[in-house]
């Protein structure tokens, strides 16, 4: 028996390692495409400054030493061994860190939060990636003090939000710059195969053509060609590492000496200001490192660690060492290409390597474009970005999305950068600043995660931010000094996106505050009696509101002007919570407003920032079934799973899994002479009233039958169409933000997801002017 159990454990262990290795292989094509193509432009961007490498090779060895230690300290030590542990239920990225902080301290920007949200299984506080145990040298007390400071000062909360938004905007900027520099650098290998006169007319058009094709194919999704991504990156890394080994042994086997940090000191001592400015080029060796954390949700920590430490890291080190070995023996290079990547490639291999490099650049660009779509979806879900059309390109693979408006905007900006700059130096300056800014934001947020989430000491957090922050600040200063030489591009892009995001967030908050201050008390509604003082007609009325308690002002505005409403009223709130996913069994929070005979319900539907919203037919079915399940559970367990909200309403979590028992779908079928027809918007829901031990009492049965009758009559969606205006006497900035900025964005962007998918014949918009 022991042998059998031991063999079973060994088999399970082998299977788990097989899964890890499979994920590690797949991550090569998604996570490391950008990082693996950095050898194309690092040395060329670095020596684009006025650094003349002498016969002693001090400059070349110094650059190699910087590259080695930068790759070791930032991607390997910081990200692989520290930052990857700060996952948010398996998700990574800037907003994952921010959502972690929002749950451990009340610094969140979502105004309609509830205590019930903290009961979600993904809303865990005690089990963060750092393995908090309440210890760590008085970390628990430090966490309480830091939490109190953050919750007390609104200014610090705003700073934290702006910091997260800056990191997000720089990621979007990187989505413009990375495809440009990757594809342009790959195509620049044509320079060695033709004259300068012909080359200048070929390089930019070929790069632009590849970029247009790349963006034009986005709507097909990556799942169709995704299986090719990993092999391309694997072949590319094997190729550059093999060339690196060849160059090391063929040209300068002693290049390993440059791995000593002493050469960094000699480099800066000799080159001084020019050497410091060249750090902006060296910085490019870690472009794409943030993807290890941002794409964590698609893989696992262990698989990303295995892929980087065992394959990506050694391959890159060998590639950079090989280039340095070649350059150390070729101080005078006749080619106009100067000291780019392709000069170190043996001449008979240049065309195959060029083809592989272009494919690898496309893969690296694809990963950053997909990452940009993902982070914009997160921002939009959390109210920090205007609503955009989100297309799910794969029904099987979660997270593969396409955003048309953003895709074409990225393409136009990417082409503008490529045509405007036409050289890797200025592109590198721009890309470097975007990359290092994101890393600085991650370092700052991580220092708070160490204290608040991991409950470690403040001293440890300060050590982390001082060590890694000083390294990144050095690179940041070297990038920022090149403001006029291309570094202005990510700053301009991030400021534009930051302005849009902050204005949208500010307007959204002001709108919610107006709703809260002008909501109608439930006592007023109940004083009208069961008929609510109006004519109740057949059907279900869904009144959408951002409020989680109280009656929205649009309802009183509506019944005042049109005294008729549906026999069943549901106040529907669709909101986001600061977690990546909400399980289907916890999605719906159902409550009753007033006595049973009023037939008033409140339904709060909760989504995480990575959740995919159901289509209108599926959502409608789930919504009606959840109310039916609430009636049944209330009948069998009067207080089961109930929680009180801010106004004393009893709410209950209703799962979609349990309510399926009560629902059936009517299928569309044809006659014997006609084929079967399935109409998307004609699905009906029929309840099966339970019999036997869970038999409903007469009151619950009557309520269920009335719900069935109302559902058969149809659903009507009542949506608020608000026009926001600033109050008289408001300041210039507020009037500019509300009357022009927010109003422009609201008119020219898409409405909420639920409003887009609702049939127009079933929609009624109630217009109101909000003076905020």
FENZIJO-V367111 format. One record per pair of residues at least 24 apart in sequence whose ideal C-beta (glycine too) atoms are under 8 Angstrom apart, sorted by the first residue. I is the first residue (numbers start at 1). J is the second residue. Records with the same first field share a line. If there is no record, write none. Layout:
BEGIN
I=J ; J
END
This chain:
BEGIN
20=300 ; 302 ; 303 ; 306
21=303 ; 306
22=303
23=299 ; 300 ; 303
24=299 ; 303 ; 304 ; 306 ; 307 ; 310
25=230 ; 234 ; 307
26=230 ; 299 ; 303
27=230 ; 295 ; 298 ; 299 ; 303 ; 304 ; 307
28=229 ; 230 ; 233 ; 234 ; 237 ; 307 ; 311 ; 312
29=226 ; 228 ; 229 ; 230 ; 231 ; 232 ; 233 ; 363 ; 367
30=226 ; 229 ; 230 ; 295 ; 298 ; 299 ; 367 ; 370
31=288 ; 291 ; 292 ; 295 ; 299 ; 304 ; 307 ; 367
32=233 ; 288 ; 291 ; 292 ; 307 ; 308 ; 312
33=229 ; 233 ; 288 ; 360 ; 363 ; 364 ; 365 ; 366 ; 367
34=178 ; 182 ; 287 ; 288 ; 291 ; 364 ; 365 ; 367 ; 368
35=75 ; 286 ; 287 ; 288 ; 289 ; 291 ; 312 ; 316 ; 364
36=233 ; 236 ; 237 ; 240 ; 288 ; 312 ; 315 ; 316 ; 360 ; 364
37=182 ; 185 ; 186 ; 236 ; 357 ; 360 ; 361 ; 364
38=284 ; 285 ; 286 ; 287 ; 288 ; 316
39=240 ; 285 ; 316 ; 319 ; 320 ; 323 ; 341
40=182 ; 185 ; 186 ; 340 ; 341 ; 357 ; 361
41=181 ; 185 ; 284 ; 340 ; 341 ; 424 ; 427 ; 428
42=67 ; 281 ; 282 ; 284 ; 285 ; 320
43=281 ; 320 ; 323 ; 324 ; 327 ; 339 ; 340 ; 341
44=185 ; 281 ; 338 ; 339 ; 340 ; 341 ; 424 ; 425
45=280 ; 281 ; 284 ; 424 ; 425 ; 428 ; 429 ; 432
46=278 ; 281 ; 282
47=278 ; 281 ; 338 ; 339
48=281 ; 424 ; 425 ; 428
49=274 ; 277 ; 278 ; 281
50=274
51=271 ; 274 ; 275 ; 278
53=327 ; 331
54=331
55=331
57=328
58=263 ; 266 ; 267 ; 270
59=267 ; 270 ; 271 ; 275
60=258 ; 324 ; 327 ; 328
61=255 ; 257 ; 258 ; 263 ; 266 ; 267 ; 324 ; 328
62=258 ; 263 ; 264 ; 266 ; 267 ; 268 ; 270 ; 271 ; 275
63=267 ; 278 ; 282 ; 324
64=255 ; 258 ; 259 ; 263 ; 320 ; 321 ; 324
65=258 ; 259 ; 260 ; 261 ; 262 ; 263 ; 264 ; 267
66=264 ; 267 ; 279 ; 282
67=282 ; 285 ; 320
68=258 ; 259 ; 317 ; 320
69=261 ; 264
70=282 ; 283 ; 285 ; 286 ; 471 ; 475
71=285 ; 286 ; 313 ; 316 ; 317
73=468 ; 471
74=286 ; 289 ; 439 ; 468 ; 471 ; 472
75=286 ; 289 ; 292 ; 308 ; 313
76=308 ; 309 ; 313
78=443 ; 468
79=289 ; 290 ; 292 ; 293
80=292 ; 304 ; 305 ; 308 ; 309
82=446 ; 464
83=293 ; 442 ; 446
84=129 ; 292 ; 293 ; 296 ; 301 ; 304 ; 305
85=129 ; 130 ; 131 ; 301
86=128 ; 129 ; 130 ; 446 ; 449 ; 453 ; 454
87=129 ; 296 ; 301
88=579 ; 580
89=122 ; 124 ; 579 ; 580 ; 581
90=296 ; 297 ; 300 ; 580
91=296 ; 297 ; 580 ; 610
92=292 ; 293 ; 294 ; 295 ; 296 ; 297
93=293 ; 294 ; 296 ; 374 ; 375 ; 378
94=164 ; 167 ; 168 ; 171 ; 294 ; 375 ; 438 ; 441 ; 442 ; 445
95=164 ; 168 ; 375 ; 378 ; 379 ; 382 ; 609
96=293 ; 296 ; 580
97=164 ; 442 ; 445 ; 446 ; 449
98=160 ; 161 ; 164 ; 445
99=578 ; 579 ; 580 ; 609
100=128 ; 449 ; 452 ; 453
101=160 ; 445 ; 448 ; 449 ; 452 ; 453
102=578
103=578 ; 579
104=143 ; 147 ; 452 ; 453
105=146 ; 147 ; 150 ; 151 ; 452
106=151
107=150 ; 151 ; 156 ; 157 ; 160
108=578
109=161 ; 382 ; 383 ; 384 ; 505 ; 509
110=382 ; 383 ; 575 ; 576 ; 577 ; 578
111=509 ; 512 ; 513 ; 516 ; 546
112=512 ; 546 ; 547 ; 548 ; 573 ; 575
113=577
114=548 ; 589 ; 604 ; 645 ; 646
115=643
116=589 ; 643 ; 645 ; 651 ; 653
117=577 ; 606
119=643 ; 653
120=577 ; 579 ; 582 ; 583 ; 586 ; 606
121=583 ; 586
122=579 ; 580 ; 581 ; 582 ; 583 ; 608
123=577 ; 579
125=453
128=449 ; 453 ; 454
129=301 ; 454
130=449 ; 450 ; 453 ; 454 ; 456
131=454
132=453 ; 454 ; 455 ; 456
133=455
134=455
135=455
136=454 ; 455 ; 456 ; 457 ; 460
137=456 ; 457 ; 459 ; 460
138=457
139=451 ; 454 ; 455 ; 456 ; 457 ; 460
140=455
142=451 ; 455 ; 456 ; 457 ; 458
143=451 ; 452 ; 455
146=448 ; 451 ; 452 ; 458
147=452
160=448
161=505
162=498 ; 502
163=441 ; 444 ; 445
164=441 ; 445
165=384 ; 498 ; 501 ; 502
166=437 ; 441 ; 494 ; 498
167=437 ; 438 ; 441 ; 442 ; 445
168=375 ; 379 ; 384 ; 497 ; 501
169=493 ; 494 ; 495 ; 497 ; 498 ; 501
170=434 ; 435 ; 437 ; 438 ; 441 ; 490 ; 494
171=290 ; 294 ; 371 ; 372 ; 375 ; 434 ; 438
172=372 ; 375 ; 376 ; 493 ; 494 ; 497
173=434 ; 489 ; 490 ; 493 ; 494 ; 497
174=287 ; 368 ; 372 ; 431 ; 434 ; 435 ; 438 ; 490
175=368 ; 369 ; 371 ; 372 ; 410
176=410 ; 413 ; 414 ; 417 ; 489 ; 493
177=414 ; 417 ; 427 ; 430 ; 431 ; 434 ; 489 ; 490
178=287 ; 288 ; 364 ; 365 ; 368 ; 431
179=211 ; 214 ; 365 ; 368 ; 369 ; 410 ; 414
180=207 ; 211 ; 414 ; 417 ; 418 ; 421 ; 427
181=424 ; 427 ; 428 ; 431
182=361 ; 364 ; 365
183=207 ; 210 ; 211 ; 214 ; 358 ; 361 ; 362 ; 365 ; 418
184=418 ; 424 ; 427
185=340 ; 341 ; 361 ; 424
186=354 ; 357 ; 358 ; 360 ; 361
187=358
188=337 ; 340 ; 342 ; 424
189=340 ; 341 ; 342 ; 350 ; 353 ; 354 ; 357
190=354
191=335 ; 336 ; 337 ; 340 ; 342
192=335 ; 337 ; 342 ; 343 ; 350
193=350 ; 351
196=336
203=422
204=418 ; 419 ; 422
207=418
208=415 ; 418 ; 419
210=358 ; 362
211=365 ; 411 ; 414 ; 415 ; 418
212=411 ; 415
214=362 ; 365 ; 366 ; 369
215=369 ; 407 ; 408 ; 410 ; 411 ; 414
216=411
218=369 ; 402 ; 407
219=391 ; 393 ; 402 ; 404 ; 407
220=393
221=393 ; 394 ; 400 ; 402
222=366 ; 370 ; 393 ; 400
223=393 ; 394 ; 396 ; 397 ; 400
229=363 ; 366 ; 367
232=356 ; 359 ; 360 ; 363
233=360 ; 363
235=356
236=356 ; 357 ; 359 ; 360
237=311 ; 312 ; 315 ; 316
238=315
239=353 ; 356
240=315 ; 316 ; 318 ; 319 ; 322
241=314 ; 315 ; 316 ; 318 ; 319
243=319 ; 322 ; 344 ; 345 ; 346 ; 349 ; 353
244=318 ; 319 ; 320 ; 321 ; 322 ; 323 ; 325
245=318 ; 322
246=322 ; 346
247=321 ; 322 ; 323 ; 325 ; 326 ; 344
248=318 ; 321 ; 322 ; 325
250=325
251=325 ; 326 ; 328 ; 329
252=324 ; 325 ; 326 ; 328 ; 329
253=325
255=321 ; 324 ; 325 ; 328
256=321
258=321 ; 324
276=477 ; 478
277=478 ; 481 ; 482
278=478
279=474 ; 475 ; 478 ; 479
280=428 ; 429 ; 432 ; 433 ; 475 ; 478 ; 479 ; 481 ; 482 ; 487
281=428 ; 432
282=475
283=432 ; 435 ; 436 ; 475 ; 478 ; 479
284=428 ; 431 ; 432 ; 435
285=316 ; 320
286=435 ; 439
287=431 ; 432 ; 435
288=364 ; 367 ; 368
289=435 ; 439
290=435 ; 438 ; 439 ; 442
291=367 ; 368 ; 371
293=442
294=371 ; 374 ; 375
295=367 ; 371
297=399 ; 580 ; 610
298=399
340=424
369=407 ; 410
370=400 ; 401
372=406 ; 410
373=401 ; 402 ; 403 ; 406 ; 407
374=399 ; 401
376=403 ; 406
377=401 ; 403 ; 609 ; 610
378=609 ; 610
379=501
381=576 ; 607 ; 608 ; 609 ; 610 ; 611
382=576 ; 578 ; 609
383=504 ; 505 ; 508 ; 576
384=501 ; 504 ; 505
385=500 ; 501 ; 504
386=500 ; 504 ; 745 ; 746 ; 749 ; 750
387=749 ; 750 ; 751 ; 752 ; 753
388=749 ; 750
389=750
392=612
398=612
399=610
413=493
417=489
421=486
425=485 ; 486
426=485 ; 486
427=486
428=486
429=479 ; 482 ; 485 ; 486 ; 487
430=486 ; 487 ; 488 ; 489 ; 490
431=490
432=475 ; 479 ; 487
433=476 ; 479 ; 480 ; 482 ; 487 ; 490 ; 491
434=490 ; 494
436=472 ; 475 ; 476 ; 479
437=476 ; 490 ; 494
439=472
440=469 ; 472 ; 473 ; 476
443=468 ; 469 ; 472
444=469
499=741
500=745
503=737 ; 741 ; 742 ; 745
504=742 ; 745
506=737 ; 742
507=724 ; 737 ; 738 ; 741 ; 742 ; 745 ; 746
510=724 ; 738 ; 770 ; 772
511=546 ; 722 ; 724 ; 770 ; 772
512=546
513=772
514=724 ; 770 ; 771 ; 772
515=545 ; 546 ; 547 ; 552 ; 553
516=547 ; 550
518=553
519=547 ; 550 ; 551 ; 552 ; 553
520=550 ; 551 ; 552 ; 553 ; 555 ; 556
521=550 ; 551
522=550 ; 551 ; 593 ; 594 ; 647 ; 649
524=551 ; 556
525=551 ; 593 ; 594 ; 600
526=594 ; 595 ; 598
530=595 ; 597 ; 598
532=559 ; 565 ; 598
533=559 ; 563
534=559 ; 563 ; 564 ; 565
535=563 ; 564 ; 565
536=564 ; 565 ; 566 ; 567
537=564 ; 565 ; 566 ; 567
538=566 ; 567 ; 709 ; 710 ; 713
539=566 ; 567 ; 568 ; 710 ; 713 ; 714 ; 715 ; 716
540=566 ; 567 ; 568 ; 569 ; 570 ; 624 ; 707 ; 710 ; 711 ; 713 ; 714 ; 715 ; 716
541=565 ; 566 ; 568 ; 569 ; 570 ; 715 ; 716 ; 718
542=570 ; 572 ; 623 ; 715 ; 716 ; 717 ; 718
543=569 ; 570 ; 571 ; 572 ; 718
544=572 ; 573 ; 574 ; 717 ; 718 ; 719 ; 720 ; 754 ; 755
545=571 ; 572 ; 573 ; 720
546=573 ; 575
547=571 ; 573
548=573 ; 575 ; 604 ; 645 ; 646
549=602 ; 645 ; 646 ; 647 ; 649
550=647
552=720
553=768
554=718 ; 720 ; 766 ; 768
555=718
557=766 ; 768
558=718 ; 766
566=710 ; 716
567=599 ; 706 ; 709 ; 710
568=599 ; 601 ; 706 ; 707 ; 710
569=599 ; 600 ; 601
570=601 ; 602 ; 603 ; 623 ; 627
571=600 ; 601 ; 602 ; 603
572=603 ; 605 ; 623
573=602 ; 603 ; 604 ; 605
574=605 ; 607 ; 752 ; 753 ; 754
575=604 ; 605 ; 606 ; 607
576=606 ; 607 ; 608 ; 609
577=606 ; 607 ; 608
578=609
579=608 ; 609
580=608 ; 609 ; 610 ; 611
581=608 ; 610 ; 611
582=606 ; 607 ; 608 ; 611
583=655
584=655 ; 656 ; 657
585=653 ; 655 ; 656 ; 657 ; 658
586=653 ; 655
587=622 ; 655 ; 656
588=622 ; 623 ; 626 ; 653 ; 654 ; 655 ; 656
589=651 ; 652 ; 653 ; 654
590=626 ; 627 ; 629 ; 630 ; 651 ; 652 ; 654
591=645 ; 649 ; 650 ; 651 ; 652
592=630 ; 634 ; 649 ; 650
593=649
596=699 ; 703
599=703 ; 706
601=627 ; 630
602=649 ; 651
603=627
604=651
613=753 ; 754
615=757
616=681 ; 754 ; 757 ; 758 ; 759
617=680 ; 681 ; 683
619=754 ; 757
620=685 ; 715
621=663 ; 665 ; 683 ; 685
622=656 ; 659
624=663 ; 685 ; 707 ; 711 ; 715
625=656 ; 659 ; 660 ; 662 ; 663 ; 685 ; 687
626=654 ; 656 ; 659
627=707
628=659 ; 662 ; 663 ; 687 ; 704 ; 707
629=654 ; 655 ; 658 ; 659 ; 662
630=654
631=696 ; 700 ; 703 ; 704 ; 707
632=662 ; 690 ; 694 ; 696 ; 700 ; 704
634=700
635=696 ; 697 ; 700
636=694
661=688
662=687 ; 688 ; 690
663=687 ; 688
664=688
681=759
684=711 ; 712
685=711
714=762
715=762
716=762 ; 763 ; 764
717=754 ; 755 ; 758 ; 762 ; 763 ; 764
718=764 ; 765 ; 766
719=755 ; 758 ; 763 ; 764 ; 765 ; 766
720=765 ; 766 ; 768
721=765 ; 766 ; 767 ; 768
722=767 ; 768 ; 769 ; 770
723=767 ; 768 ; 769 ; 770
724=769 ; 770 ; 772
725=769 ; 770 ; 771 ; 772
726=771 ; 772
727=771 ; 772
738=772
END
